[in-house]
Amino acid sequence: MSVILTERAAAEIKRIMDEQGSPDGTLVRVGVKGGGCSGFSYDFGWDTETSERDRVREFHGVRLAMDKKYDPYLDGTEIDFIDEIGRRGFAFNNPNVQKSCGCGSSFQV
């Protein structure tokens, strides 16, 4: 898997998991789903199970899982966490994006 989770993103994920009381073994699942004004949007959430189709890696103490079918869409993507005036949240820096919408939440490859 060539999706990378930055140290800032991992720290925020750990904070959220602690705050929510997530069970041991909880991991971050990343994917792509159809929708949005540009065709695809990122799918990002919690999971406790993996399958043989998943690529699982650990970054800064956070386990990340992604189904192999999303490789063409997410190869080389860096997931970061931004905390600035006027902008706070997870950011997907995806080199495969050819076009994105104005709000930045959907994309085309």
matplotlib code that plots the C-alpha trace (Angstrom):
import matplotlib.pyplot as plt

x = [0.0, 1.4, -0.9, 1.0, -0.3, 1.6, 2.6, 0.1, -2.7, -1.8, -1.7, -5.2, -6.6, -5.2, -6.8, -10.2, -10.0, -9.1, -11.9, -14.5, -13.2, -12.5, -11.9, -8.5, -7.7, -9.5, -7.9, -8.5, -10.1, -9.4, -11.1, -12.9, -16.6, -18.6, -20.2, -19.6, -19.5, -16.3, -17.0, -15.3, -14.9, -12.7, -14.1, -12.4, -13.5, -13.0, -13.0, -12.1, -11.7, -9.6, -9.8, -7.3, -8.0, -6.7, -3.3, -2.6, 0.3, 1.1, 2.1, 3.2, 1.2, -2.0, -3.0, -4.4, -6.3, -7.2, -8.7, -6.3, -9.0, -8.4, -4.7, -5.3, -7.1, -5.0, -1.4, 1.0, -1.6, -0.5, -3.1, -2.3, -4.1, -4.5, -5.2, -5.1, -7.3, -10.3, -9.3, -9.3, -9.5, -7.9, -6.4, -5.7, -2.8, -3.4, -1.0, -3.5, -6.1, -6.7, -9.6, -11.3, -14.4, -14.2, -14.7, -12.0, -14.1, -14.5, -12.1, -11.4, -8.4]
y = [0.0, 3.3, 5.4, 7.3, 8.6, 11.6, 11.9, 14.8, 12.7, 9.7, 11.9, 13.3, 9.8, 8.5, 11.5, 10.8, 7.1, 7.8, 10.3, 7.9, 4.9, 2.9, -0.8, -2.4, -3.4, -0.5, 0.7, 3.3, 2.1, 4.2, 3.9, 5.6, 5.7, 7.1, 10.5, 14.1, 16.6, 15.3, 11.5, 10.1, 11.0, 9.6, 7.1, 7.3, 5.6, 3.1, -0.7, -3.6, -6.3, -6.9, -9.3, -11.0, -8.2, -5.6, -3.9, -3.2, -1.0, 0.9, 4.5, 6.2, 3.7, 3.8, 0.8, 1.7, -0.7, -0.3, -2.8, -3.5, -2.5, 1.2, 1.1, 2.9, 5.7, 6.2, 5.1, 7.7, 9.5, 11.2, 11.7, 14.7, 16.6, 20.4, 22.7, 26.3, 29.3, 28.7, 25.1, 22.0, 18.4, 15.5, 16.3, 13.8, 14.8, 12.5, 12.7, 10.8, 13.5, 15.0, 17.2, 18.1, 20.1, 23.6, 22.3, 19.7, 16.8, 14.9, 14.1, 12.4, 10.3]
z = [0.0, -0.9, 1.3, 3.9, 7.2, 8.6, 12.2, 12.7, 11.2, 13.4, 16.5, 15.8, 15.0, 18.4, 20.1, 18.6, 19.3, 22.9, 23.2, 21.7, 23.8, 20.7, 21.4, 21.1, 17.6, 16.0, 12.8, 10.2, 6.9, 3.8, 0.5, -2.4, -3.1, -6.0, -5.5, -5.2, -8.0, -9.5, -9.5, -6.4, -2.8, 0.0, 2.4, 5.8, 9.0, 11.8, 11.5, 13.7, 11.1, 8.0, 5.1, 2.8, 0.2, 2.6, 2.7, 6.4, 7.6, 10.7, 10.8, 14.1, 16.2, 14.0, 11.9, 8.4, 6.2, 2.5, 0.1, -2.8, -5.3, -4.4, -5.4, -8.8, -7.0, -3.9, -4.9, -3.4, -1.3, 1.9, 4.6, 6.8, 9.5, 9.1, 12.1, 10.9, 11.1, 8.8, 8.1, 10.3, 9.3, 7.5, 4.1, 1.3, -0.8, -3.8, -6.8, -9.0, -9.0, -12.4, -11.4, -8.1, -7.1, -5.6, -2.0, -2.4, -1.2, -4.5, -7.4, -10.7, -11.6]

ax = plt.figure().add_subplot(projection="3d")
ax.plot(x, y, z, "-o")
ax.set_aspect("equal")
plt.show()
